[in-house]
Every structure is written in structure tokens, then in C-alpha cells.
Amino acid sequence: MIKIGVTGNIGSGKSVVCELLKIHGIPVYNADKEAKRLNDSSPVIREKLIQHFGKEIYVGDKLDKNKFAQLIFNNPEKLSLANSIIHPEVAKDFAAWVKSKNNYPIVALEAAILFEGNFHHYVDKTITVFAPLELRIARASQRDNVTIEKINEREKNQIPDEEKIKMADFVIYNDDKHALIPQVSNLLKQLDLNEK
């Protein structure tokens, strides 16, 4: 089995690439979505977050995402602490998920912070989805209805595109100039050839 990690900064189109992987029959683990689920359901995460951030960050069974975001996003120490609590649990969950997919030749991990969160250590190959900043801002503000300031805030916690491109084994260009479908097909052919 080959485990591939797919990343890209906000608005790059990594989710679109992952949808194309699913069409090719490749199961995709969405780290952001699963982290949100685990923030609500994992007793380990809950206990440690309450211990460090106070019990008011949970409302009933759910993590108060807005309150939590306000606490961590402009505070590097708190963000780092939160990540050190959440990431190991997501990594364990991903490992269990991979085991459950052992009849698949390829599985994928979609993670906005693949490199930042050291999730690239859990995969065999990494893919960066790249789109120019103006295009990413336009897509993200349209899709999420967020301001440019909010997008720039998120960007501050991510490795710049140029670095991600250098770190990745493969790059997919989602810049409205290169067609995505053939790039994904080519990538899968290359992975298949490397395996043989």
C-alpha cells in the first residue's frame, strides 16, 4: 500500500484533487474534518484541552470552535500547545483508518498542515497543490465567505507555497492554466510505475 499526503494552502484546491482521487477509487482521510470530530469525541483531547484552556471551551459535548480559535490563532505558544495535544490523536486515528483500508493499493491523507504538523512522516509520498495567491484568495473568500484579513491570518500559520513545493514529491498546478484531471491521472501512473 502507498500512502500519499495531499496538502496546499487555503484555496489551492486540495479538496478538489482529493475528490478526483476518490473517483479513482482511492479512500481519502480528511485530517481537518477528523480533527474536528476528535476534538468533540476524544476523551484524551478533551481532558488535555480543558486542563490547559479551561472548561468553558467546551459547550456540552462540543468544543466551542470560535472561542478556541480566538484563544489560539494569534498566539503561537497556545497554537503549538493545542497542536501538541490534537495532532498525536489524529495521527493514531489515521493509523487505525489505514489498517482498516489494507485491501486498497493507495490511500490518501488530506491535510492543510501536512508539513507543519509533521503528518508527512506518516505517508510515503507527498503532493502539494499549488495555485497563485490572488486566485487562492478569490476562491477562499467566495467559498468560505471570509475576509482577506482572515485568509492572511490563516496563511501566517502555514509554510509558504514555495517551501511546500520544495518539500513535496509531486506538485499539482491548479492555476486555471493546467487541467487537473490529466495531472492526477499522470501522478497515479507514476506512483503505479514506482511500485513495480
LINUR-V115666 format. One line per field, one symbol per residue. psi: psi as a letter, one per 20 degrees, with the letter a starting at -180 (. if undefined). burial: b if it has 24 or more other ideal C-beta (glycine too) atoms within 12 Angstrom, else e. A space follows every 10 residues. Layout:
# LINUR-V115666
psi: ???
burial: ???
This chain:
# LINUR-V115666
psi: pppqpprqrp jhkhhgghhh ghhjjpqpoo hgghggghhh hohgggghgg ghiqiiipoc iqpngggggh hhhknhghgg gghiggghhg gggggggghi kijphpqqoo phlgghjkii ijrhqqpppp qqgggggggg hggilqrhgg ghghhhjqpq ggghghhqhq ppomjjhppg ghggggghgg ggghh.
burial: ebbbbbbbbb bbbbbbbbeb beebebbbbb bbebbeebbb ebeebbebbe ebbeeebbee eebeeeebee ebbeeeeebe ebbebbbbbb bebbeebbee eeeeebbbbb bbbbbbbebb ebbebbbbbb beeebbbebb eeeeeeeeee beebbebbbe beebbeebbb bbbbbeeeeb eebbeebbee beeeee
